[in-house]
Structures are given as structure tokens and as C-alpha cells.
């Protein structure tokens, strides 16, 4: 009996800078949530999780994971703020990496 091993799902990401794409999205999020009009408890927790990811170093959670896990909230933030550049970066991240 032959066992077929499925291909690594991340092979399709070869040559795509997913970490860089996520970084752009997160930078836009952080810039917006520094403003009182866009800050709330959810974004405080998001900011904390980013800090934890940097400290852990084990990539338990990282920018890419957090951005892909919260696309709907990020999209709403960018729409409310009128951040068209952030929206375009988020769409690219979703299409290429999430």
C-alpha cells in the first residue's frame, strides 16, 4: 500500500513576502489605534498580543497570524478611518497569504 503525503501547503507562498505584507497592515493598524477615536479594549488586546509575540520569539503568534486572524476587524477599522492604503494592503495580505 502506498501512502501519499500531501504537499506542504506553504509551498505556494514561495517568493511572497507574507511577513512584509503583514507588517504593513499592522503598521497601519497601530497608527490608527493610537488615535482616541479608533482605540478601544479590543485594540488594546491586539497591541498586547503583538508585544507578546515579539517577546516570545517562538512564533506562538506573530504579525501574520494576528493580521490574518482579525481581517474583518481590521477591514472595519480601515473603512471607518478612510485608510485606502491600509485596505489595499489588507486585501493583498488576504489574497496572497491568509
CNS distance restraints for C-alpha pairs under 8 A (distance, minus, plus):
assign (resid   7 and name CA) (resid  11 and name CA) 7.74 0.50 0.50
assign (resid  10 and name CA) (resid  14 and name CA) 7.31 0.50 0.50
assign (resid  13 and name CA) (resid  18 and name CA) 7.72 0.50 0.50
assign (resid  13 and name CA) (resid  96 and name CA) 7.44 0.50 0.50
assign (resid  13 and name CA) (resid  97 and name CA) 6.94 0.50 0.50
assign (resid  16 and name CA) (resid  96 and name CA) 7.37 0.50 0.50
assign (resid  16 and name CA) (resid  97 and name CA) 7.94 0.50 0.50
assign (resid  17 and name CA) (resid  21 and name CA) 6.15 0.50 0.50
assign (resid  18 and name CA) (resid  22 and name CA) 6.07 0.50 0.50
assign (resid  18 and name CA) (resid  64 and name CA) 7.01 0.50 0.50
assign (resid  18 and name CA) (resid  93 and name CA) 6.94 0.50 0.50
assign (resid  18 and name CA) (resid  96 and name CA) 7.41 0.50 0.50
assign (resid  18 and name CA) (resid  97 and name CA) 5.68 0.50 0.50
assign (resid  19 and name CA) (resid  23 and name CA) 6.08 0.50 0.50
assign (resid  19 and name CA) (resid  63 and name CA) 7.25 0.50 0.50
assign (resid  19 and name CA) (resid  64 and name CA) 5.93 0.50 0.50
assign (resid  20 and name CA) (resid  24 and name CA) 6.41 0.50 0.50
assign (resid  21 and name CA) (resid  25 and name CA) 6.60 0.50 0.50
assign (resid  21 and name CA) (resid  89 and name CA) 6.87 0.50 0.50
assign (resid  21 and name CA) (resid  92 and name CA) 7.50 0.50 0.50
assign (resid  21 and name CA) (resid  93 and name CA) 5.71 0.50 0.50
assign (resid  22 and name CA) (resid  26 and name CA) 6.10 0.50 0.50
assign (resid  22 and name CA) (resid  63 and name CA) 5.92 0.50 0.50
assign (resid  22 and name CA) (resid  64 and name CA) 5.02 0.50 0.50
assign (resid  22 and name CA) (resid  67 and name CA) 6.30 0.50 0.50
assign (resid  22 and name CA) (resid  90 and name CA) 7.94 0.50 0.50
assign (resid  22 and name CA) (resid  93 and name CA) 6.47 0.50 0.50
assign (resid  23 and name CA) (resid  27 and name CA) 6.00 0.50 0.50
assign (resid  23 and name CA) (resid  63 and name CA) 6.50 0.50 0.50
assign (resid  23 and name CA) (resid  64 and name CA) 7.54 0.50 0.50
assign (resid  24 and name CA) (resid  28 and name CA) 6.41 0.50 0.50
assign (resid  24 and name CA) (resid  86 and name CA) 7.78 0.50 0.50
assign (resid  24 and name CA) (resid  89 and name CA) 6.83 0.50 0.50
assign (resid  25 and name CA) (resid  29 and name CA) 6.29 0.50 0.50
assign (resid  25 and name CA) (resid  67 and name CA) 7.24 0.50 0.50
assign (resid  25 and name CA) (resid  86 and name CA) 6.05 0.50 0.50
assign (resid  25 and name CA) (resid  89 and name CA) 5.97 0.50 0.50
assign (resid  25 and name CA) (resid  90 and name CA) 5.93 0.50 0.50
assign (resid  26 and name CA) (resid  30 and name CA) 6.05 0.50 0.50
assign (resid  26 and name CA) (resid  63 and name CA) 6.91 0.50 0.50
assign (resid  26 and name CA) (resid  67 and name CA) 6.87 0.50 0.50
assign (resid  27 and name CA) (resid  31 and name CA) 6.15 0.50 0.50
assign (resid  28 and name CA) (resid  32 and name CA) 6.28 0.50 0.50
assign (resid  28 and name CA) (resid  86 and name CA) 5.94 0.50 0.50
assign (resid  29 and name CA) (resid  33 and name CA) 6.13 0.50 0.50
assign (resid  29 and name CA) (resid  74 and name CA) 7.11 0.50 0.50
assign (resid  29 and name CA) (resid  77 and name CA) 7.73 0.50 0.50
assign (resid  29 and name CA) (resid  78 and name CA) 7.80 0.50 0.50
assign (resid  29 and name CA) (resid  86 and name CA) 8.00 0.50 0.50
assign (resid  30 and name CA) (resid  34 and name CA) 6.31 0.50 0.50
assign (resid  30 and name CA) (resid  47 and name CA) 7.67 0.50 0.50
assign (resid  31 and name CA) (resid  35 and name CA) 7.48 0.50 0.50
assign (resid  32 and name CA) (resid  38 and name CA) 6.29 0.50 0.50
assign (resid  32 and name CA) (resid  39 and name CA) 7.80 0.50 0.50
assign (resid  32 and name CA) (resid  81 and name CA) 7.60 0.50 0.50
assign (resid  33 and name CA) (resid  37 and name CA) 7.82 0.50 0.50
assign (resid  33 and name CA) (resid  38 and name CA) 5.06 0.50 0.50
assign (resid  33 and name CA) (resid  39 and name CA) 4.65 0.50 0.50
assign (resid  33 and name CA) (resid  40 and name CA) 7.91 0.50 0.50
assign (resid  33 and name CA) (resid  43 and name CA) 6.72 0.50 0.50
assign (resid  34 and name CA) (resid  38 and name CA) 7.41 0.50 0.50
assign (resid  34 and name CA) (resid  39 and name CA) 6.51 0.50 0.50
assign (resid  35 and name CA) (resid  39 and name CA) 6.25 0.50 0.50
assign (resid  38 and name CA) (resid  77 and name CA) 7.37 0.50 0.50
assign (resid  38 and name CA) (resid  81 and name CA) 7.94 0.50 0.50
assign (resid  39 and name CA) (resid  43 and name CA) 6.11 0.50 0.50
assign (resid  39 and name CA) (resid  44 and name CA) 7.31 0.50 0.50
assign (resid  40 and name CA) (resid  44 and name CA) 6.29 0.50 0.50
assign (resid  41 and name CA) (resid  45 and name CA) 6.26 0.50 0.50
assign (resid  42 and name CA) (resid  46 and name CA) 6.27 0.50 0.50
assign (resid  43 and name CA) (resid  47 and name CA) 6.05 0.50 0.50
assign (resid  44 and name CA) (resid  48 and name CA) 6.28 0.50 0.50
assign (resid  45 and name CA) (resid  49 and name CA) 6.16 0.50 0.50
assign (resid  46 and name CA) (resid  50 and name CA) 6.33 0.50 0.50
assign (resid  46 and name CA) (resid  66 and name CA) 7.89 0.50 0.50
assign (resid  47 and name CA) (resid  51 and name CA) 6.37 0.50 0.50
assign (resid  48 and name CA) (resid  52 and name CA) 6.17 0.50 0.50
assign (resid  49 and name CA) (resid  53 and name CA) 6.12 0.50 0.50
assign (resid  49 and name CA) (resid  61 and name CA) 7.72 0.50 0.50
assign (resid  50 and name CA) (resid  54 and name CA) 6.43 0.50 0.50
assign (resid  50 and name CA) (resid  61 and name CA) 7.87 0.50 0.50
assign (resid  50 and name CA) (resid  62 and name CA) 6.75 0.50 0.50
assign (resid  50 and name CA) (resid  63 and name CA) 6.67 0.50 0.50
assign (resid  50 and name CA) (resid  66 and name CA) 7.78 0.50 0.50
assign (resid  51 and name CA) (resid  55 and name CA) 6.41 0.50 0.50
assign (resid  52 and name CA) (resid  56 and name CA) 6.04 0.50 0.50
assign (resid  53 and name CA) (resid  57 and name CA) 6.41 0.50 0.50
assign (resid  53 and name CA) (resid  58 and name CA) 7.79 0.50 0.50
assign (resid  53 and name CA) (resid  59 and name CA) 6.33 0.50 0.50
assign (resid  53 and name CA) (resid  60 and name CA) 6.68 0.50 0.50
assign (resid  53 and name CA) (resid  61 and name CA) 5.29 0.50 0.50
assign (resid  53 and name CA) (resid  62 and name CA) 5.31 0.50 0.50
assign (resid  53 and name CA) (resid  63 and name CA) 7.82 0.50 0.50
assign (resid  54 and name CA) (resid  62 and name CA) 7.44 0.50 0.50
assign (resid  56 and name CA) (resid  60 and name CA) 7.23 0.50 0.50
assign (resid  61 and name CA) (resid  65 and name CA) 5.96 0.50 0.50
assign (resid  61 and name CA) (resid  66 and name CA) 6.83 0.50 0.50
assign (resid  62 and name CA) (resid  66 and name CA) 6.07 0.50 0.50
assign (resid  63 and name CA) (resid  67 and name CA) 5.87 0.50 0.50
assign (resid  64 and name CA) (resid  68 and name CA) 6.00 0.50 0.50
assign (resid  65 and name CA) (resid  69 and name CA) 5.96 0.50 0.50
assign (resid  66 and name CA) (resid  70 and name CA) 6.20 0.50 0.50
assign (resid  67 and name CA) (resid  71 and name CA) 6.05 0.50 0.50
assign (resid  67 and name CA) (resid  74 and name CA) 7.70 0.50 0.50
assign (resid  68 and name CA) (resid  93 and name CA) 7.78 0.50 0.50
assign (resid  68 and name CA) (resid  94 and name CA) 6.95 0.50 0.50
assign (resid  68 and name CA) (resid  98 and name CA) 5.38 0.50 0.50
assign (resid  70 and name CA) (resid  74 and name CA) 6.14 0.50 0.50
assign (resid  71 and name CA) (resid  75 and name CA) 5.88 0.50 0.50
assign (resid  71 and name CA) (resid  90 and name CA) 7.44 0.50 0.50
assign (resid  71 and name CA) (resid  94 and name CA) 7.84 0.50 0.50
assign (resid  72 and name CA) (resid  76 and name CA) 6.24 0.50 0.50
assign (resid  73 and name CA) (resid  77 and name CA) 6.20 0.50 0.50
assign (resid  74 and name CA) (resid  78 and name CA) 6.15 0.50 0.50
assign (resid  74 and name CA) (resid  90 and name CA) 7.96 0.50 0.50
assign (resid  75 and name CA) (resid  79 and name CA) 6.06 0.50 0.50
assign (resid  75 and name CA) (resid  87 and name CA) 6.48 0.50 0.50
assign (resid  75 and name CA) (resid  90 and name CA) 7.34 0.50 0.50
assign (resid  76 and name CA) (resid  80 and name CA) 6.02 0.50 0.50
assign (resid  77 and name CA) (resid  81 and name CA) 6.13 0.50 0.50
assign (resid  78 and name CA) (resid  82 and name CA) 5.86 0.50 0.50
assign (resid  78 and name CA) (resid  83 and name CA) 4.88 0.50 0.50
assign (resid  78 and name CA) (resid  84 and name CA) 7.15 0.50 0.50
assign (resid  78 and name CA) (resid  86 and name CA) 6.21 0.50 0.50
assign (resid  78 and name CA) (resid  87 and name CA) 6.01 0.50 0.50
assign (resid  79 and name CA) (resid  83 and name CA) 6.29 0.50 0.50
assign (resid  79 and name CA) (resid  84 and name CA) 7.57 0.50 0.50
assign (resid  79 and name CA) (resid  87 and name CA) 7.37 0.50 0.50
assign (resid  83 and name CA) (resid  87 and name CA) 6.27 0.50 0.50
assign (resid  84 and name CA) (resid  88 and name CA) 6.17 0.50 0.50
assign (resid  85 and name CA) (resid  89 and name CA) 6.21 0.50 0.50
assign (resid  86 and name CA) (resid  90 and name CA) 6.05 0.50 0.50
assign (resid  87 and name CA) (resid  91 and name CA) 6.15 0.50 0.50
assign (resid  88 and name CA) (resid  92 and name CA) 6.23 0.50 0.50
assign (resid  89 and name CA) (resid  93 and name CA) 6.13 0.50 0.50
assign (resid  90 and name CA) (resid  94 and name CA) 6.12 0.50 0.50
assign (resid  91 and name CA) (resid  95 and name CA) 6.03 0.50 0.50
assign (resid  92 and name CA) (resid  96 and name CA) 5.91 0.50 0.50
assign (resid  92 and name CA) (resid  97 and name CA) 7.94 0.50 0.50
assign (resid  93 and name CA) (resid  97 and name CA) 5.33 0.50 0.50
assign (resid  93 and name CA) (resid  98 and name CA) 6.45 0.50 0.50
assign (resid  94 and name CA) (resid  98 and name CA) 4.80 0.50 0.50
